[in-house]
Amino acid sequence: MLNTLNCSKAKMFSIVSSSPIVNSSFNFQNSPRSLVHVMSAASGFKTLTENLTVRVQRAENRELNVPLLSPFTIASSRLDSVGNVAIRVELSGGCVGWGEAPILPSVTAEDQLMAMVKAREACEFLNELPEMKLGNVLQEIGGFLPGHRFASVRAGMEMAMIDAAAKRVGMPLWKLFGGASSTITTDITIPIVSPAEASSLALKYRKEGFETLKLKVGKNLKADIEVLQAIRAVHPACSFILDANEGYKTEEAIEVLEKLHEMKVTPVLFEQPVHRDNWEGLRDVTRIAKNRFRVSVAADESCRDLTDLKKIIKGDVVDVVNIKLAKTGILEALEVIELARSSGIELMIGGMVETRLAMGFSGHLAAGIGCFRFIDLDTPLLLADDPVQGGYKASGAVYEFTDEGGHGGCLEWNGLAF
């Protein structure tokens, strides 16, 4: 536990300034424990990557298996339990960072076996790296785990490194990523279930204070409408997000909107209504949804990286893109966010089926940047067990982040939690 205590004593203070003073030769690693450096809210992460020198003392990974309260069924797959990969990175000096590579069949390219192998190889690679700037370490990780094939593992490795580095300077991630807020409010997901089960869940979530329900649809059009009617009966004031996970044909997606319009129900968002490669269909649904029903359409599976986003922008395909760290990794996600914002596309943030490790990191990012119209970070609430110690505090739909360095969450590892 001594390493954690040493790490937590590292404090950061800021000097009020309209423009941050950045000394490119400043070496965090060799500075006193009371680290003194200027980080503005807007440039904190960039400053950290450019100026903090780190060396990985030990990196390792393990399976992270957690049961679900009930099966998580979407149009493209069914998950009966979570089988993710946990990553632990310890820096020289003792600061420990935690990451998670989430696995969701048909969505992530990796299965758990492949993710374990690649994470182990990446940990061995980190263990051999010399001392260097944090930004260079993150670039090395990106080079070792390139592209969509290893995006989830890359995200987990980057999470752990950034978490450890943020602890080294005593800064919570929500401040590091901009400091816009220390809280977020999430929706909650109802998977594909019977109308009776959906009604029961909606009533439960209404009592817990959830005002936005994300409903998984796309397997059976008639059943989807029946479920919507059942939910509406017990939670009449809720907002709906529909997520088809590529399940509909173009004409079916439009029919859903027409039937909802007849019911006088207007979803706040229609997420990934058609197959990820059906660009023309996605564009058609977006145009009709916007012009006829005033409903926004989001790309999730169709926006897996920066290349996809550029295609979306060029073709004016959707109104919203869903940012998921496991699709891109952290660094590319920040690029996607910036390009989407500058192009007038609204943002949603979501996840795979994750514990509070990965979800906490995403939550800090969303709170810190503060530009997400839709927040879908609910999957820890769907788990039968919570293996994460510390981290954010959840009160119904509201997550609150503290001033603890990093994302604050950890796992028990070799009998100890760091």
C-alpha positions as CSV (number, residue, x, y, z in Angstrom):
1,M,0.0,0.0,0.0
2,L,3.0,2.3,0.4
3,N,3.2,2.9,-3.3
4,T,-0.3,4.2,-3.4
5,L,0.4,6.5,-0.4
6,N,3.5,7.9,-2.1
7,C,1.6,8.5,-5.3
8,S,-1.4,10.2,-3.6
9,K,0.9,12.7,-2.0
10,A,1.8,14.2,-5.3
11,K,-0.2,17.4,-5.6
12,M,-0.9,19.7,-8.4
13,F,-1.7,23.4,-8.2
14,S,-2.5,25.8,-10.9
15,I,-1.6,29.5,-11.4
16,V,-4.4,31.6,-12.8
17,S,-3.4,32.7,-16.3
18,S,-5.1,33.4,-19.6
19,S,-2.5,31.3,-21.4
20,P,-0.6,28.4,-19.8
21,I,3.1,28.7,-19.4
22,V,4.7,25.5,-20.7
23,N,8.4,24.8,-20.2
24,S,9.1,22.0,-22.7
25,S,12.3,21.0,-20.8
26,F,10.4,20.5,-17.5
27,N,10.8,17.0,-16.3
28,F,8.0,15.8,-14.1
29,Q,9.7,12.6,-13.2
30,N,12.7,14.4,-11.7
31,S,10.7,17.1,-10.0
32,P,9.8,17.1,-6.2
33,R,6.8,15.2,-5.2
34,S,4.8,18.5,-4.8
35,L,4.8,18.8,-8.6
36,V,4.5,22.4,-9.7
37,H,3.4,23.0,-13.3
38,V,0.8,25.0,-15.0
39,M,-2.0,23.1,-16.7
40,S,-5.0,25.0,-18.0
41,A,-8.2,23.1,-18.3
42,A,-8.0,23.3,-22.1
43,S,-4.4,22.0,-22.4
44,G,-4.0,19.7,-19.4
45,F,-3.8,16.4,-21.3
46,K,-1.6,17.8,-24.1
47,T,0.7,19.4,-21.5
48,L,0.9,16.1,-19.6
49,T,1.8,14.0,-22.6
50,E,4.5,16.5,-23.8
51,N,6.2,17.1,-20.4
52,L,5.8,14.1,-18.1
53,T,8.6,11.6,-18.3
54,V,7.7,8.1,-17.3
55,R,9.1,4.6,-17.2
56,V,7.0,1.5,-16.8
57,Q,8.2,-0.6,-13.9
58,R,5.7,-3.4,-14.4
59,A,2.7,-4.0,-16.7
60,E,0.5,-7.0,-16.6
61,N,-3.0,-8.2,-17.5
62,R,-5.7,-10.6,-16.4
63,E,-9.1,-11.8,-17.3
64,L,-12.0,-9.6,-15.9
65,N,-15.0,-11.9,-15.8
66,V,-18.2,-10.5,-14.2
67,P,-21.8,-12.0,-14.3
68,L,-24.7,-9.9,-15.7
69,L,-27.9,-9.5,-13.8
70,S,-29.7,-10.9,-16.9
71,P,-28.6,-11.7,-20.5
72,F,-27.7,-8.6,-22.6
73,T,-29.4,-9.1,-25.9
74,I,-29.1,-6.8,-28.9
75,A,-29.9,-7.2,-32.6
76,S,-26.5,-8.5,-33.4
77,S,-25.5,-10.6,-30.4
78,R,-26.3,-11.9,-26.9
79,L,-24.0,-11.6,-23.9
80,D,-24.6,-13.8,-20.8
81,S,-21.6,-12.6,-18.8
82,V,-18.8,-10.0,-19.2
83,G,-15.5,-11.4,-20.3
84,N,-13.1,-8.4,-20.5
85,V,-9.4,-7.9,-19.9
86,A,-8.0,-5.8,-17.0
87,I,-4.6,-4.1,-17.4
88,R,-2.4,-2.8,-14.5
89,V,0.6,-0.5,-15.2
90,E,3.0,0.5,-12.4
91,L,5.4,3.3,-13.1
92,S,8.8,3.7,-11.5
93,G,8.1,5.6,-8.3
94,G,5.0,3.5,-7.5
95,C,2.0,5.1,-9.2
96,V,-0.4,2.4,-10.5
97,G,-2.8,2.9,-13.4
98,W,-5.8,0.7,-14.4
99,G,-7.3,0.0,-17.7
100,E,-9.9,-2.3,-19.2
101,A,-10.3,-3.8,-22.7
102,P,-14.0,-4.6,-23.1
103,I,-15.1,-7.4,-25.4
104,L,-18.5,-7.5,-27.1
105,P,-19.0,-10.1,-29.8
106,S,-19.7,-8.8,-33.3
107,V,-18.8,-5.3,-32.2
108,T,-15.2,-5.5,-31.0
109,A,-12.7,-7.2,-33.3
110,E,-11.1,-9.0,-30.4
111,D,-12.5,-11.9,-28.5
112,Q,-11.3,-12.4,-24.9
113,L,-8.6,-14.9,-25.9
114,M,-7.1,-12.7,-28.5
115,A,-7.3,-9.7,-26.2
116,M,-5.5,-11.5,-23.5
117,V,-2.7,-12.6,-25.9
118,K,-2.3,-9.1,-27.3
119,A,-2.5,-7.4,-23.9
120,R,0.2,-9.7,-22.6
121,E,2.4,-8.9,-25.6
122,A,1.8,-5.2,-25.1
123,C,2.6,-5.4,-21.4
124,E,5.9,-7.1,-22.2
125,F,6.6,-4.4,-24.8
126,L,6.0,-1.7,-22.2
127,N,8.2,-3.4,-19.6
128,E,11.1,-3.1,-22.0
129,L,10.6,0.6,-23.0
130,P,13.2,3.1,-21.7
131,E,12.2,6.2,-19.9
132,M,10.5,8.7,-22.2
133,K,7.7,11.2,-22.4
134,L,4.2,10.0,-21.8
135,G,3.2,11.1,-25.3
136,N,5.9,8.9,-26.9
137,V,4.8,5.9,-24.8
138,L,1.3,6.3,-26.1
139,Q,2.6,6.5,-29.6
140,E,4.5,3.3,-29.1
141,I,1.4,1.6,-27.8
142,G,-0.5,2.8,-30.9
143,G,2.3,1.4,-33.2
144,F,2.3,-1.9,-31.4
145,L,-1.5,-2.3,-31.4
146,P,-2.6,-0.6,-34.7
147,G,-6.0,-0.2,-36.3
148,H,-9.4,-1.5,-35.5
149,R,-8.2,-5.1,-35.0
150,F,-6.7,-4.2,-31.6
151,A,-8.5,-1.1,-30.7
152,S,-10.1,-2.4,-27.5
153,V,-6.7,-3.6,-26.2
154,R,-5.1,-0.4,-27.3
155,A,-7.8,1.6,-25.4
156,G,-7.2,-0.5,-22.2
157,M,-3.4,0.0,-22.4
158,E,-3.7,3.7,-23.0
159,M,-6.2,4.0,-20.1
160,A,-3.8,2.4,-17.7
161,M,-0.9,4.6,-18.8
162,I,-2.9,7.8,-18.6
163,D,-4.5,6.9,-15.3
164,A,-1.0,6.2,-13.8
165,A,0.4,9.5,-15.2
166,A,-2.6,11.5,-13.9
167,K,-2.0,9.9,-10.4
168,R,1.7,10.9,-10.7
169,V,0.7,14.6,-10.9
170,G,-2.3,14.3,-8.6
171,M,-4.9,15.3,-11.1
172,P,-8.3,13.7,-11.7
173,L,-9.0,12.9,-15.3
174,W,-12.1,15.1,-15.5
175,K,-9.9,18.1,-14.8
176,L,-7.1,16.8,-17.1
177,F,-9.6,16.6,-20.0
178,G,-11.0,20.1,-19.6
179,G,-12.7,20.5,-16.2
180,A,-16.1,21.4,-17.6
181,S,-17.9,19.5,-14.9
182,S,-17.4,16.9,-12.2
183,T,-20.7,15.1,-12.9
184,I,-22.6,13.4,-15.7
185,T,-26.1,12.1,-16.1
186,T,-26.5,8.9,-18.0
187,D,-29.4,7.1,-19.7
188,I,-30.0,3.4,-19.0
189,T,-30.4,0.5,-21.4
190,I,-33.3,-1.9,-21.8
191,P,-32.0,-4.9,-23.9
192,I,-34.2,-6.9,-26.2
193,V,-36.7,-8.5,-23.8
194,S,-40.5,-9.2,-23.7
195,P,-43.0,-6.4,-23.2
196,A,-43.7,-7.6,-19.7
197,E,-39.9,-7.5,-18.8
198,A,-39.5,-4.1,-20.4
199,S,-42.4,-2.7,-18.5
200,S,-40.9,-4.0,-15.2
201,L,-37.5,-2.6,-16.0
202,A,-38.9,0.8,-17.1
203,L,-40.9,1.1,-13.8
204,K,-37.8,0.2,-11.8
205,Y,-35.7,2.8,-13.6
206,R,-38.4,5.4,-13.3
207,K,-38.3,5.0,-9.5
208,E,-34.5,5.3,-9.6
209,G,-34.6,8.6,-11.4
210,F,-33.7,7.7,-14.9
211,E,-35.3,10.1,-17.4
212,T,-33.8,8.7,-20.6
213,L,-34.2,5.0,-21.6
214,K,-32.2,3.5,-24.3
215,L,-34.1,0.7,-25.9
216,K,-32.4,-2.0,-27.9
217,V,-34.4,-2.8,-31.1
218,G,-33.9,-4.3,-34.5
219,K,-34.7,-8.0,-34.3
220,N,-38.4,-8.0,-34.8
221,L,-40.3,-4.8,-35.8
222,K,-43.7,-5.9,-34.4
223,A,-42.1,-6.9,-31.0
224,D,-40.2,-3.6,-30.9
225,I,-43.4,-1.6,-31.1
226,E,-45.1,-3.7,-28.5
227,V,-42.2,-3.1,-26.1
228,L,-42.3,0.6,-26.7
229,Q,-46.0,0.7,-25.9
230,A,-45.4,-1.3,-22.7
231,I,-42.7,1.1,-21.6
232,R,-44.7,4.1,-22.4
233,A,-47.6,2.9,-20.2
234,V,-45.4,2.8,-17.0
235,H,-43.0,5.6,-17.8
236,P,-45.0,8.1,-19.9
237,A,-42.6,11.1,-19.4
238,C,-39.4,9.3,-20.3
239,S,-37.2,10.2,-23.3
240,F,-36.4,7.4,-25.7
241,I,-33.2,6.5,-27.5
242,L,-33.7,3.7,-30.0
243,D,-30.6,1.6,-30.8
244,A,-31.0,-1.0,-33.6
245,N,-27.4,-2.1,-33.7
246,E,-27.6,-2.5,-37.5
247,G,-30.7,-4.6,-37.2
248,Y,-33.2,-2.9,-39.6
249,K,-33.4,-2.6,-43.3
250,T,-33.8,1.0,-44.5
251,E,-37.6,0.7,-45.0
252,E,-38.1,-0.9,-41.6
253,A,-36.2,1.9,-39.8
254,I,-38.5,4.4,-41.5
255,E,-41.6,2.3,-40.6
256,V,-40.6,2.4,-36.9
257,L,-40.5,6.1,-37.0
258,E,-43.8,6.3,-38.7
259,K,-45.5,4.0,-36.2
260,L,-44.0,5.9,-33.3
261,H,-45.3,9.1,-34.8
262,E,-48.8,7.6,-34.9
263,M,-48.3,6.8,-31.2
264,K,-47.2,10.5,-30.6
265,V,-43.8,9.3,-29.5
266,T,-40.7,11.1,-30.8
267,P,-37.3,9.5,-29.9
268,V,-34.6,11.9,-29.0
269,L,-32.2,9.7,-31.0
270,F,-32.2,6.8,-33.5
271,E,-28.9,5.0,-33.2
272,Q,-27.4,2.9,-36.0
273,P,-30.7,1.9,-37.6
274,V,-29.1,0.0,-40.6
275,H,-26.0,-2.1,-41.3
276,R,-22.7,-0.3,-40.8
277,D,-21.8,-0.5,-44.6
278,N,-25.2,0.7,-45.8
279,W,-24.1,4.3,-46.2
280,E,-26.9,5.2,-48.6
281,G,-29.6,3.7,-46.3
282,L,-28.2,5.4,-43.3
283,R,-28.2,8.7,-45.2
284,D,-31.8,8.2,-46.3
285,V,-33.0,7.3,-42.7
286,T,-31.2,10.5,-41.4
287,R,-32.8,12.7,-44.0
288,I,-36.4,11.4,-43.4
289,A,-35.9,11.3,-39.7
290,K,-34.8,14.9,-39.6
291,N,-37.2,16.4,-42.1
292,R,-40.4,14.4,-41.4
293,F,-40.1,13.5,-37.7
294,R,-37.4,15.9,-36.3
295,V,-35.4,12.9,-34.9
296,S,-31.6,12.8,-34.9
297,V,-29.8,9.8,-36.2
298,A,-26.4,8.5,-34.8
299,A,-23.7,6.4,-36.3
300,D,-22.1,3.9,-34.0
301,E,-20.9,0.8,-35.8
302,S,-20.6,3.0,-38.9
303,C,-18.1,5.3,-37.1
304,R,-15.3,3.0,-36.0
305,D,-12.4,5.4,-36.6
306,L,-11.3,8.7,-38.0
307,T,-11.6,7.4,-41.6
308,D,-15.2,6.6,-41.1
309,L,-15.9,10.0,-39.6
310,K,-14.4,11.7,-42.6
311,K,-16.7,9.7,-44.8
312,I,-19.7,10.6,-42.7
313,I,-18.8,14.3,-42.9
314,K,-18.2,14.3,-46.7
315,G,-21.5,12.5,-47.4
316,D,-23.5,14.3,-44.7
317,V,-24.6,10.9,-43.5
318,V,-25.8,11.4,-39.9
319,D,-26.3,14.1,-37.3
320,V,-24.5,12.4,-34.4
321,V,-21.6,10.1,-33.9
322,N,-21.2,7.7,-30.9
323,I,-17.7,7.9,-29.3
324,K,-16.6,4.6,-27.8
325,L,-13.1,4.3,-26.6
326,A,-12.9,0.6,-27.4
327,K,-13.5,1.4,-31.1
328,T,-10.7,3.8,-31.5
329,G,-8.5,3.9,-28.4
330,I,-8.1,7.1,-26.4
331,L,-5.8,9.2,-28.6
332,E,-7.8,8.6,-31.8
333,A,-11.1,9.2,-29.9
334,L,-9.8,12.7,-29.0
335,E,-9.2,13.3,-32.7
336,V,-12.6,12.0,-33.6
337,I,-14.2,14.3,-31.0
338,E,-12.3,17.4,-32.3
339,L,-13.1,16.8,-35.9
340,A,-16.8,16.1,-35.2
341,R,-17.1,19.2,-33.2
342,S,-15.5,21.4,-35.8
343,S,-17.7,19.9,-38.5
344,G,-21.0,20.5,-36.6
345,I,-21.7,16.9,-35.8
346,E,-23.1,16.3,-32.3
347,L,-21.6,13.8,-29.9
348,M,-22.7,10.8,-28.0
349,I,-20.5,8.8,-25.7
350,G,-21.1,5.1,-25.0
351,G,-19.3,1.9,-24.2
352,M,-19.3,-1.8,-24.7
353,V,-20.4,-3.9,-21.7
354,E,-17.8,-2.6,-19.2
355,T,-17.1,-2.4,-15.5
356,R,-16.6,0.9,-13.7
357,L,-12.9,0.8,-14.7
358,A,-13.5,1.6,-18.4
359,M,-16.8,3.3,-17.8
360,G,-15.2,5.6,-15.2
361,F,-12.5,6.6,-17.6
362,S,-15.2,7.4,-20.3
363,G,-17.2,9.3,-17.7
364,H,-14.3,11.4,-16.7
365,L,-13.6,12.2,-20.3
366,A,-17.3,13.2,-20.9
367,A,-17.5,15.3,-17.8
368,G,-14.2,17.0,-18.5
369,I,-14.8,17.9,-22.2
370,G,-18.4,18.7,-21.5
371,C,-19.6,18.6,-25.2
372,F,-21.7,15.4,-25.3
373,R,-25.4,15.8,-26.0
374,F,-26.1,12.1,-25.3
375,I,-24.4,10.1,-22.5
376,D,-24.8,6.3,-22.4
377,L,-22.5,5.0,-19.8
378,D,-24.7,2.6,-17.9
379,T,-23.4,-0.9,-18.2
380,P,-21.9,-1.2,-14.7
381,L,-25.5,-0.9,-13.5
382,L,-26.4,-4.0,-15.5
383,L,-23.7,-6.2,-13.8
384,A,-24.5,-8.6,-10.9
385,D,-21.2,-7.7,-9.2
386,D,-18.9,-4.7,-9.0
387,P,-15.2,-5.8,-8.8
388,V,-14.0,-2.2,-8.8
389,Q,-12.9,-0.5,-5.6
390,G,-13.1,3.3,-5.4
391,G,-13.9,5.4,-8.5
392,Y,-16.9,7.5,-9.2
393,K,-20.0,7.6,-7.0
394,A,-23.3,6.7,-8.7
395,S,-26.7,8.0,-7.5
396,G,-29.3,6.8,-9.9
397,A,-28.5,8.4,-13.2
398,V,-25.9,10.8,-11.9
399,Y,-22.2,10.0,-11.6
400,E,-20.0,12.2,-9.4
401,F,-16.2,12.3,-9.9
402,T,-13.9,13.3,-7.1
403,D,-10.6,15.2,-7.0
404,E,-8.6,12.0,-6.6
405,G,-5.8,11.5,-9.2
406,G,-6.7,9.5,-12.3
407,H,-10.1,7.9,-12.6
408,G,-9.9,6.6,-9.0
409,G,-10.9,3.0,-9.6
410,C,-8.8,-0.1,-8.9
411,L,-9.0,-3.9,-8.6
412,E,-7.7,-6.3,-6.1
413,W,-4.5,-7.7,-7.5
414,N,-2.4,-10.3,-5.7
415,G,-4.4,-9.7,-2.6
416,L,-3.9,-6.0,-2.6
417,A,-5.7,-3.0,-4.1
418,F,-3.5,-0.1,-5.3
